[in-house]
């Protein structure tokens, strides 16, 4: 236990040191890296949100198909309404990203909603065919994941509104609009801090909440961390975020996963 605490303490200390370094080097890092590897940056910018969207849909399906075990009427009603809503929202957001970033067109709301409803119905039907005993094992992890994703979404949006930091790619020399990450500029159209893409990449670690074997959780942690690092790097290359933006975004995502694990009493 002491060794684990020392490990986590070391990670926290390292992140604080990095944040301190980025406080003084944010602008110079972006000047040096922005514009490099454009295809790599563009790939993550377009598809970066899709894994968390699909994760929300999948966890909602598990929650919906195992919800018959709930006995309290109010919880049953809320659950049967919430799970489809989250899934439809996940599919809708995924489509919006594809329409705007890939197809370069504005989605029609009715068509968007219809497709999302159909995809949700198909997904829920497929998941319902999984044996109930096997599916119930994943219910608590699925609920923890949905809690994590919703908490993360709200946290990121609130922080973006509070800090109102200008993105590097929206600046022009001599970069007079640049502000340090800790400066609260208030609500605006500028939403650089923290990085939503990086936070959502870290949210993929919610898969560890449903894994039953410790070895599987460890493998998923490694994959999730590597994916988060790649996403963070791509956002700096795209000029969309500063180094401190992606660091805090990643930590926020990981923090929400760990908090969900604690609140739902899931194994580490």
PERAWO-V575876 format. One record per pair of residues at least 24 apart in sequence whose ideal C-beta (glycine too) atoms are under 7 Angstrom apart, sorted by the first residue. I is the first residue (numbers start at 1). J is the second residue. Records with the same first field share a line. If there is no record, write none. Layout:
# PERAWO-V575876
I->J + J
This chain:
# PERAWO-V575876
15->247 + 251
18->247
19->244 + 247
22->243 + 244 + 247
23->180 + 181 + 244
26->181 + 242 + 243 + 244
27->175 + 178
29->236 + 243
30->168 + 236 + 239 + 242
33->236 + 237
34->168 + 169 + 237 + 239
35->239
36->237
37->237
40->234 + 237
41->234 + 237 + 238
44->230 + 231 + 234
45->234 + 238 + 240
46->97 + 101 + 102
48->197 + 200 + 201 + 231
49->93 + 97 + 197 + 200
50->94 + 97
51->204
52->149 + 200 + 203 + 204
53->90 + 93 + 94
54->90 + 94
55->145 + 204 + 206
56->86 + 90 + 146 + 149
57->87 + 90 + 91 + 123
59->142 + 145 + 146
60->86 + 87 + 146
61->87 + 123 + 124 + 127
62->127 + 135 + 138 + 139 + 142
63->139 + 142 + 143 + 146
64->124
65->124 + 127 + 128 + 135
66->135 + 136 + 139
69->136
84->120
86->146
87->120 + 123
88->116 + 117 + 120
91->116 + 119 + 120
92->116
137->212
138->210
140->264 + 266
141->209 + 210 + 266
142->210
143->264
144->209 + 260 + 261 + 264 + 266
145->206 + 209 + 210
147->260
148->203 + 206 + 256 + 257 + 260
149->203 + 206
151->256
152->199 + 203 + 252 + 253 + 256
155->252
156->194 + 196 + 199 + 252
159->193 + 194
160->191 + 193
161->187
163->193
164->188 + 190
165->190 + 192 + 193
166->190 + 192
167->192 + 239 + 240 + 241
168->239 + 242
169->239 + 240
181->244 + 245
192->241 + 242 + 245
193->245 + 248
194->245 + 248 + 249 + 252
195->232 + 235 + 241 + 245 + 246 + 249
196->249
197->231 + 235
198->228 + 231 + 232 + 235 + 246 + 249 + 250 + 253
199->249 + 250 + 252 + 253
200->253
201->227 + 228 + 231 + 253
202->228 + 250 + 253 + 254
203->253 + 256 + 257
205->254 + 257
206->257
209->260 + 261 + 266
